[in-house]
Amino acid sequence: MGILDFFKQVRTVTTEEVRIFLEGRAPETYNLVDVRQPKEYERGHLPGATLIPLGDLGSRVGELDPEKPTVTYCAAGVRSRSAASMLAGAGFKDVASMAGGIRAWKGLVAEGPPEAGMASFTAASSPDEIRALAWALEEGSRRFYLGIAENIDDDEAVRLFRSLGAAEEHHKQSLLDLPPAARESEVETTASALLGTPPGTIMEGGIRVQEALQWTAGKGLAEILELAMSLEANAYDLYVKMARRLDDKASRRVLATLVEEEQAHLERLSELFEANS
């Protein structure tokens, strides 16, 4: 397995393809998963969809049959891509994200966030390279969160994004401390070679930080939070996958802590999103 295997692009399907797929199929033969928040679901959802908010997916994945074809959807296709990636990593054989989300289902058009650019990564598989990649993505997310905090007016959201930025710095140190401990300069050099760009320019999800910050200009808080939720879900998924690859118990304990913290971040973002959607 190489670095790229941690970031396989998920398959996306159009709303028309989903309509055709659902026609004539009994609901028990597939998984149709709505990964939005309860309030969003109550305002309207696809017939037969199971509500599992993105923040709950990691703990509730056992409720879904991995052998059945699975389609995830959200409001605009942002959270559902992260959900599909998580399910694919959990062993689901046929999973796709509905492009454009329920807005597209209703015939509405929304400008999505920048696409992931994972194709620029060099295939690699050693623990040092995996750590370096995770460290660089954390730095990118840190810069993104602090950039957001400088450009929004909501006091509660500002506090949350600053807190997330500080947490990413803590995560970087935790990654450096994974046995065997590494110097930041060494990890930075490895990350630069893997990414083909200096650490901090790409964040979790493989999105370029500057492009993401430009996209958020003029966007509402709910849209920004939706993107942040997707990033945290990607980070959660990355650390789950890393834990599966590393054998020593000390590393697995550190990664288990990071998984718990990413889950907590996702829950905080989900709560604020619920209050603003």
RODO-2510 file (C-alpha; in nm, 4 decimals, decimal comma):
residues 277
     n   res          X          Y          Z
     1     m     0,0000     0,0000     0,0000
     2     g     0,1235     0,3480    -0,0851
     3     i     0,0424     0,6981     0,0305
     4     l    -0,2195     0,7286    -0,2420
     5     d    -0,4094     0,4352    -0,0957
     6     f    -0,4908     0,6531     0,2040
     7     f    -0,6597     0,9053    -0,0269
     8     k    -0,8291     0,7083    -0,3010
     9     q    -1,0717     0,9273    -0,4874
    10     v    -1,4255     0,8148    -0,4135
    11     r    -1,6634     0,7467    -0,6965
    12     t    -1,9298     1,0086    -0,7500
    13     v    -2,2639     0,9601    -0,9212
    14     t    -2,5096     1,2143    -1,0567
    15     t    -2,8576     1,2625    -0,9171
    16     e    -2,9986     1,1110    -1,2359
    17     e    -2,7834     0,8014    -1,1898
    18     v    -2,9109     0,7727    -0,8327
    19     r    -3,2732     0,8043    -0,9494
    20     i    -3,2198     0,5269    -1,2023
    21     f    -3,0407     0,3137    -0,9428
    22     l    -3,3251     0,3451    -0,6919
    23     e    -3,6016     0,2698    -0,9413
    24     g    -3,7287    -0,0848    -0,9119
    25     r    -3,4952    -0,1802    -0,6272
    26     a    -3,6221    -0,2850    -0,2880
    27     p    -3,4828    -0,0626    -0,0096
    28     e    -3,3374    -0,3614     0,1722
    29     t    -3,1031    -0,4336    -0,1197
    30     y    -2,8924    -0,1176    -0,0832
    31     n    -2,7671     0,1428     0,1643
    32     l    -2,8817     0,4996     0,1018
    33     v    -2,7129     0,7081     0,3691
    34     d    -2,7978     1,0695     0,4516
    35     v    -2,4957     1,2111     0,6371
    36     r    -2,6470     1,5502     0,7160
    37     q    -2,7650     1,6692     1,0564
    38     p    -3,1070     1,5745     1,2023
    39     k    -3,2592     1,9187     1,1395
    40     e    -3,1589     1,8991     0,7739
    41     y    -3,3023     1,5496     0,7452
    42     e    -3,6326     1,6567     0,8984
    43     r    -3,6699     1,9350     0,6414
    44     g    -3,6603     1,6756     0,3636
    45     h    -3,4692     1,3677     0,2566
    46     l    -3,4564     1,1046    -0,0133
    47     p    -3,7145     0,8247     0,0266
    48     g    -3,5746     0,5306     0,2195
    49     a    -3,2596     0,7135     0,3314
    50     t    -3,1001     0,6217     0,6632
    51     l    -2,9835     0,9191     0,8668
    52     i    -2,6300     0,8775     1,0009
    53     p    -2,4715     1,2214     1,0511
    54     l    -2,1117     1,2387     0,9363
    55     g    -1,9939     1,2855     1,2936
    56     d    -2,1581     0,9574     1,3950
    57     l    -2,0510     0,7478     1,0983
    58     g    -1,7349     0,6091     1,2555
    59     s    -1,9247     0,4641     1,5520
    60     r    -2,2341     0,3544     1,3566
    61     v    -2,0757     0,1979     1,0500
    62     g    -2,1780    -0,1437     1,1850
    63     e    -2,5417    -0,0561     1,1153
    64     l    -2,4759    -0,0799     0,7415
    65     d    -2,4154    -0,3905     0,5319
    66     p    -2,0796    -0,3539     0,3533
    67     e    -2,1852    -0,6085     0,0913
    68     k    -2,4707    -0,3913    -0,0372
    69     p    -2,4279    -0,1097    -0,2907
    70     t    -2,4045     0,2153    -0,0935
    71     v    -2,4785     0,5748    -0,1864
    72     t    -2,4048     0,8644     0,0491
    73     y    -2,5447     1,2133     0,0152
    74     c    -2,5526     1,5430     0,2044
    75     a    -2,6510     1,9011     0,1211
    76     a    -2,4074     1,9744    -0,1608
    77     g    -2,1801     1,6710    -0,1937
    78     v    -1,9086     1,7885     0,0458
    79     r    -1,9676     1,5746     0,3544
    80     s    -2,0867     1,2778     0,1492
    81     r    -1,7492     1,2453    -0,0255
    82     s    -1,5763     1,2134     0,3109
    83     a    -1,8406     0,9638     0,4216
    84     a    -1,7941     0,7541     0,1084
    85     s    -1,4185     0,7536     0,1618
    86     m    -1,4636     0,6390     0,5210
    87     l    -1,6944     0,3567     0,4145
    88     a    -1,4614     0,2477     0,1344
    89     g    -1,1776     0,2356     0,3861
    90     a    -1,3958     0,0272     0,6162
    91     g    -1,4345    -0,2405     0,3494
    92     f    -1,7530    -0,1405     0,1668
    93     k    -1,7159    -0,2881    -0,1802
    94     d    -1,9423    -0,0592    -0,3827
    95     v    -1,9803     0,2918    -0,2447
    96     a    -2,0379     0,6268    -0,4149
    97     s    -2,1167     0,9857    -0,3213
    98     m    -2,4054     1,1709    -0,4869
    99     a    -2,2611     1,4797    -0,6547
   100     g    -2,4292     1,8049    -0,5639
   101     g    -2,6220     1,6531    -0,2748
   102     i    -2,9884     1,7099    -0,2103
   103     r    -2,9619     2,0582    -0,3588
   104     a    -2,8809     1,9035    -0,6966
   105     w    -3,1588     1,6464    -0,6402
   106     k    -3,4012     1,9410    -0,6154
   107     g    -3,2580     2,1000    -0,9285
   108     l    -3,0520     2,3622    -0,7459
   109     v    -2,6913     2,4493    -0,8245
   110     a    -2,4275     2,5269    -0,5631
   111     e    -2,0606     2,6080    -0,6047
   112     g    -1,8653     2,3323    -0,4378
   113     p    -1,5310     2,3673    -0,2618
   114     p    -1,2006     2,3094    -0,4422
   115     e    -1,1470     1,9523    -0,5531
   116     a    -0,8902     1,7344    -0,3820
   117     g    -0,5580     1,7217    -0,5631
   118     m    -0,4228     1,3926    -0,4330
   119     a    -0,2921     1,2892    -0,7740
   120     s     0,0120     1,5090    -0,7158
   121     f     0,1346     1,2811    -0,4375
   122     t     0,4134     1,0344    -0,4921
   123     a     0,3314     0,6741    -0,4056
   124     a     0,5038     0,5750    -0,0830
   125     s     0,4402     0,3413     0,2040
   126     s     0,6960     0,3603     0,4850
   127     p     0,5858     0,4675     0,8352
   128     d     0,8144     0,7728     0,8138
   129     e     0,6519     0,8852     0,4895
   130     i     0,3023     0,8294     0,6238
   131     r     0,3857     1,0324     0,9346
   132     a     0,5352     1,3113     0,7240
   133     l     0,2252     1,3294     0,5071
   134     a    -0,0065     1,3464     0,8094
   135     w     0,2148     1,6125     0,9713
   136     a     0,2054     1,8282     0,6573
   137     l    -0,1713     1,7975     0,6212
   138     e    -0,2171     1,8996     0,9848
   139     e    -0,0080     2,2105     0,9182
   140     g    -0,2245     2,2919     0,6178
   141     s    -0,5422     2,2552     0,8208
   142     r    -0,3944     2,4698     1,0981
   143     r    -0,3339     2,7515     0,8508
   144     f    -0,6813     2,7107     0,7055
   145     y    -0,8562     2,7272     1,0419
   146     l    -0,6600     3,0314     1,1553
   147     g    -0,7259     3,1978     0,8200
   148     i    -1,0982     3,1367     0,8609
   149     a    -1,0913     3,2792     1,2135
   150     e    -0,9483     3,6027     1,0748
   151     n    -1,2266     3,6443     0,8201
   152     i    -1,5554     3,5639     0,9953
   153     d    -1,7598     3,7725     1,2358
   154     d    -1,9328     3,5069     1,4444
   155     d    -1,7605     3,5099     1,7865
   156     e    -1,8431     3,1488     1,8707
   157     a    -1,7132     3,0297     1,5346
   158     v    -1,3964     3,2370     1,5720
   159     r    -1,3254     3,0725     1,9076
   160     l    -1,3897     2,7282     1,7617
   161     f    -1,1643     2,7745     1,4597
   162     r    -0,8836     2,9179     1,6716
   163     s    -0,9188     2,6197     1,9029
   164     l    -0,9019     2,3829     1,6061
   165     g    -0,5903     2,5604     1,4798
   166     a    -0,4224     2,5110     1,8168
   167     a    -0,5287     2,1456     1,8185
   168     e    -0,3667     2,0874     1,4791
   169     e    -0,0379     2,2186     1,6222
   170     h    -0,0726     1,9705     1,9069
   171     h    -0,1391     1,6919     1,6575
   172     k     0,1766     1,7802     1,4665
   173     q     0,3797     1,7348     1,7832
   174     s     0,2055     1,4066     1,8598
   175     l     0,3058     1,2808     1,5162
   176     l     0,6675     1,3844     1,5729
   177     d     0,6633     1,1899     1,9004
   178     l     0,5515     0,8666     1,7382
   179     p     0,8265     0,6094     1,7914
   180     p     1,0884     0,6494     1,6730
   181     a     1,0667     1,0225     1,7459
   182     a     1,1668     1,2481     1,4582
   183     r     1,2960     1,6011     1,4175
   184     e     1,0581     1,8504     1,2607
   185     s     1,3160     1,9437     0,9960
   186     e     1,3466     1,5803     0,8852
   187     v     0,9712     1,5335     0,8644
   188     e     0,9330     1,8615     0,6755
   189     t     1,1904     1,7533     0,4168
   190     t     1,0176     1,4180     0,3662
   191     a     0,6765     1,5837     0,3380
   192     s     0,7993     1,8327     0,0783
   193     a     0,9286     1,5485    -0,1373
   194     l     0,6010     1,3570    -0,1094
   195     l     0,3741     1,6516    -0,1785
   196     g     0,5866     1,8287    -0,4336
   197     t     0,5116     2,1505    -0,2435
   198     p     0,6067     2,2952     0,0965
   199     p     0,4120     2,1635     0,3975
   200     g     0,1195     2,3840     0,4866
   201     t     0,0001     2,4450     0,1310
   202     i    -0,2254     2,1368     0,1247
   203     m    -0,4597     2,0373     0,4054
   204     e    -0,6576     1,7341     0,5100
   205     g    -0,8645     1,6138     0,2196
   206     g    -0,5896     1,7018    -0,0281
   207     i    -0,7271     2,0536    -0,0855
   208     r    -0,4955     2,3490    -0,1365
   209     v    -0,5230     2,5884     0,1554
   210     q    -0,5202     2,9068    -0,0507
   211     e    -0,7897     2,7796    -0,2851
   212     a    -1,0065     2,6790     0,0109
   213     l    -0,9676     3,0188     0,1770
   214     q    -1,0551     3,1922    -0,1494
   215     w    -1,3637     2,9715    -0,1823
   216     t    -1,4854     3,0656     0,1656
   217     a    -1,4842     3,4385     0,0827
   218     g    -1,8451     3,5503     0,0788
   219     k    -1,9749     3,2091     0,1871
   220     g    -2,2143     3,1687     0,4757
   221     l    -2,0997     3,0168     0,8039
   222     a    -2,2932     2,6945     0,7420
   223     e    -2,1076     2,6320     0,4139
   224     i    -1,7716     2,6957     0,5794
   225     l    -1,8592     2,4631     0,8665
   226     e    -1,9656     2,1954     0,6202
   227     l    -1,6234     2,2034     0,4573
   228     a    -1,4523     2,1960     0,7985
   229     m    -1,6607     1,8931     0,8981
   230     s    -1,5453     1,7169     0,5843
   231     l    -1,1814     1,7949     0,6661
   232     e    -1,2121     1,6574     1,0185
   233     a    -1,3795     1,3433     0,8879
   234     n    -1,0888     1,2960     0,6461
   235     a    -0,8415     1,3378     0,9324
   236     y    -1,0344     1,0885     1,1450
   237     d    -1,0282     0,8403     0,8588
   238     l    -0,6560     0,8938     0,7965
   239     y    -0,5614     0,8168     1,1566
   240     v    -0,7834     0,5096     1,1652
   241     k    -0,6027     0,3816     0,8559
   242     m    -0,2616     0,4711     0,9959
   243     a    -0,3372     0,2780     1,3148
   244     r    -0,4085    -0,0309     1,1070
   245     r    -0,0686    -0,0016     0,9389
   246     l     0,1541     0,0513     1,2421
   247     d     0,2330    -0,2454     1,4645
   248     d     0,3878    -0,1040     1,7810
   249     k     0,1515    -0,0429     2,0708
   250     a     0,2888     0,3008     2,1577
   251     s     0,2135     0,4341     1,8091
   252     r    -0,1328     0,2831     1,8113
   253     r    -0,2092     0,4503     2,1453
   254     v    -0,1038     0,7896     2,0097
   255     l    -0,3121     0,7411     1,6980
   256     a    -0,6102     0,6258     1,9027
   257     t    -0,5908     0,9545     2,0923
   258     l    -0,5765     1,1486     1,7664
   259     v    -0,8813     0,9591     1,6393
   260     e    -1,0718     1,0521     1,9554
   261     e    -0,9710     1,4163     1,9239
   262     e    -1,0705     1,4358     1,5575
   263     q    -1,4050     1,2819     1,6524
   264     a    -1,4496     1,5480     1,9218
   265     h    -1,3660     1,8241     1,6715
   266     l    -1,6190     1,6820     1,4285
   267     e    -1,8847     1,6801     1,6985
   268     r    -1,8151     2,0446     1,7921
   269     l    -1,8367     2,1514     1,4293
   270     s    -2,1562     1,9501     1,3837
   271     e    -2,3184     2,1192     1,6822
   272     l    -2,2357     2,4665     1,5523
   273     f    -2,3461     2,3674     1,2025
   274     e    -2,6775     2,2391     1,3391
   275     a    -2,7326     2,5715     1,5148
   276     n    -2,6606     2,7688     1,1961
   277     s    -2,8309     2,5591     0,9299
***
